[in-house]
Amino acid sequence: MFTSHSNEDTENDFARFRVSKEKQLIHELLAYVKYVTNPDAKKLSSRINEDVLTEWLDVDDNVPTVHHYTDSEFVDMVKSPERNACTGSDEDESSEENEEDVRDRISIDRLIALTTELLAGLEQRSFVSEQEIMNVFLIQDKLIRERPKYMKQQTLPDIFKKIARKQEEATAVSHT
């Protein structure tokens, strides 16, 4: 049944199907352009022809791709987000440097707590103007707005560990 067609015949059938779909889309776009009523749009649409639309549709056909992930790679990334999917030695070195930078950083939550404490202290001093206090408040407000960008989604193993820890603490408290 399927052996009478060779692979090339099948590929040609699909190629013709793809071309016909593209041509159909081009004809639909050209038909749409004919009925544009806005004078400025009509002037612009007069420059559109089949060659322009074909070039526009085929613009991404030869774009190089960097890396395609497989389903198993996606699953691995979700299961263990701490492991880097990249394996290049240069990338490993740069990720180690980034990890050191991250360790030296102060968290957004800590910065917000520090600015809250700073505001409380500055409000008690008479030599600090209201404008200076307002500047610190604006910085704190900006930190609060930026906090969601730096929040890390909790993983399922971490959630289960936290629940188990709370249950252990609850049973330890009830037994004492």
C-alpha positions in Angstrom: 0.0 0.0 0.0 2.6 2.6 1.1 5.6 1.0 -0.7 4.6 2.1 -4.2 5.6 5.7 -3.3 9.2 6.5 -2.7 10.4 9.0 -0.2 11.1 11.6 -2.9 7.5 11.4 -4.1 6.2 12.0 -0.7 8.5 14.9 -0.1 7.5 16.5 -3.4 3.8 16.1 -2.5 4.5 17.9 0.8 6.5 20.6 -0.9 3.7 21.2 -3.4 1.3 21.3 -0.5 3.5 23.9 1.3 3.8 26.0 -1.8 0.1 25.9 -2.4 -0.6 27.0 1.2 1.9 29.9 0.8 0.4 30.9 -2.5 -3.1 30.8 -1.0 -2.0 33.0 1.8 -0.4 35.5 -0.6 -3.5 35.6 -2.7 -5.6 36.2 0.4 -3.3 39.1 1.4 -3.4 40.6 -2.0 -7.2 40.4 -2.1 -7.3 42.1 1.3 -5.0 44.9 0.2 -7.4 45.6 -2.8 -10.2 46.5 -0.4 -8.3 48.9 1.9 -10.2 52.2 2.0 -7.8 54.5 3.9 -6.0 56.7 1.3 -2.6 56.5 3.1 -2.9 52.7 3.4 -4.0 52.4 -0.2 -0.9 54.3 -1.4 1.3 52.0 0.6 -0.6 48.9 -0.5 0.0 49.8 -4.2 3.6 48.8 -3.7 2.7 45.4 -2.5 2.9 42.6 -5.0 3.3 38.8 -5.0 7.2 39.0 -5.0 7.2 41.3 -2.0 4.8 39.0 0.0 6.8 35.9 -1.0 10.0 37.5 0.3 8.2 38.5 3.5 6.9 35.0 4.1 10.3 33.4 3.4 12.4 35.8 5.4 12.9 33.3 8.3 13.5 30.2 6.3 17.3 30.4 6.4 17.8 31.8 9.8 20.3 29.8 11.8 19.2 28.3 15.0 21.5 28.0 18.0 20.1 25.0 19.8 17.0 22.9 19.8 16.1 21.3 23.1 14.7 17.8 23.2 11.8 16.8 25.4 14.1 15.0 27.8 16.3 18.1 28.1 13.2 20.1 29.0 12.2 17.6 31.7 15.8 17.6 33.1 15.7 21.4 33.3 12.4 21.3 35.2 13.5 18.5 37.5 16.9 20.0 38.4 16.9 23.7 37.7 20.2 24.2 39.6 22.0 22.2 36.9 23.0 24.2 33.8 21.8 22.9 30.5 24.9 24.3 28.8 28.0 22.2 28.6 30.6 24.5 27.1 33.7 25.1 29.1 33.6 28.8 28.6 30.0 29.0 29.7 30.8 26.9 32.8 33.6 29.3 33.8 31.4 32.3 33.3 28.6 30.7 35.3 31.0 30.1 38.2 31.9 33.8 38.1 28.2 34.7 38.1 27.6 32.5 41.1 30.3 34.3 43.0 28.8 37.7 42.1 25.4 36.5 43.2 26.8 35.4 46.6 28.2 38.8 47.2 24.9 40.6 46.4 22.5 41.7 49.0 18.9 40.4 48.4 16.1 42.7 47.4 14.2 41.8 50.6 17.2 42.7 52.7 17.6 46.0 50.9 13.9 46.8 51.6 14.4 46.0 55.2 17.5 48.2 55.4 15.7 51.1 53.7 12.7 50.7 56.1 15.2 50.8 59.1 17.0 53.8 57.5 13.8 55.7 57.0 12.8 55.1 60.6 16.2 56.4 61.7 16.2 59.4 59.4 12.8 60.5 60.5 14.2 60.8 64.1 16.9 63.2 63.0 16.2 66.9 62.7 19.1 67.7 60.4 17.7 65.5 57.6 15.3 67.3 55.3 12.0 65.9 54.1 13.3 65.9 50.6 16.2 63.7 51.5 13.8 61.3 53.3 11.5 61.3 50.3 14.5 60.3 48.1 15.2 57.3 50.3 11.5 56.5 50.2 11.5 56.6 46.4 14.4 54.2 46.3 12.5 51.9 48.7 9.4 52.1 46.5 11.5 51.2 43.4 13.0 48.2 45.2 9.5 47.0 46.2 8.4 47.3 42.5 11.4 45.4 41.3 11.1 42.6 43.9 8.8 40.3 41.8 11.4 40.2 39.0 14.0 38.6 41.4 11.7 36.1 43.1 12.5 32.5 42.4 9.8 30.0 41.9 9.9 27.3 44.6 10.5 23.8 43.4 8.3 20.8 44.4 11.1 19.1 46.4 11.6 22.3 48.4 7.9 22.6 49.1 7.7 19.0 50.4 10.9 19.4 52.5 9.3 22.6 54.1 6.0 20.7 54.8 7.9 17.8 56.3 10.0 20.1 58.5 6.8 21.9 59.8 5.2 18.5 60.6 8.3 17.3 62.4 8.4 20.6 64.4 4.7 20.2 65.2 5.0 16.7 66.4 8.2 17.6 68.4 6.3 20.4 70.2 3.2 18.3 70.9 5.4 15.5 72.4 7.2 17.9 74.8 
